[in-house]
Amino acid sequence: MTTPHTTAVLGLGRMGGAIATRLAAQGWDVVGWTRSGRASGTVKMTGDPNEAVAQADLVLLALFDGPACQKVLDDVRDSLRTDTIVLNTSTIAPAEATRLARQLGPSYVHAPLLGPLPTGITVHLDAGYDSDITRALLDARGLQGQIAHKGEKAPVQATGRRQVERTHAWQNAFRRLARCYER
């Protein structure tokens, strides 16, 4: 595969700006557009996304969400050449990505970027998990565990609402479980 001649980066926020800057530093011809109109000092800018897309061999989307991607692609659809590849790096729902792929056909590539994973993930557990078995399981999986001692709140309880309980509440539509085995 040869390197595309011109790349249009639509969305020059934190991620899109970094990608465009890196591509330009590698010698790629990059044209940028952003909805906010903020200028990027390292990339050629255009005020019209249609102008950027019309001359591009590769269109890279780095937008906030699915509706933003849909709106921008609807606006530039007539300017896309038939041989232009649309690479969407926006983190959008699978259903939204499928809809865009159906609209644009085989030239659409969905490749969401999530950023680097955190190093040293810590699992916060309450005192009910204070056992040698739990510590062995955490070690076997390469995780750091912070287990509260009996009589103390877990650090995550002291600072905010626990994620697991909230997720279970969402899954159960904020109702009690259908069966209760407590007496």
Summary of the structure (lengths in Angstrom):
residues: 183
radius of gyration: 23.6
end to end distance: 68.0
largest distance: 71.4
contacts: 466
relative contact order: 0.10
helix: 39%
strand: 17%
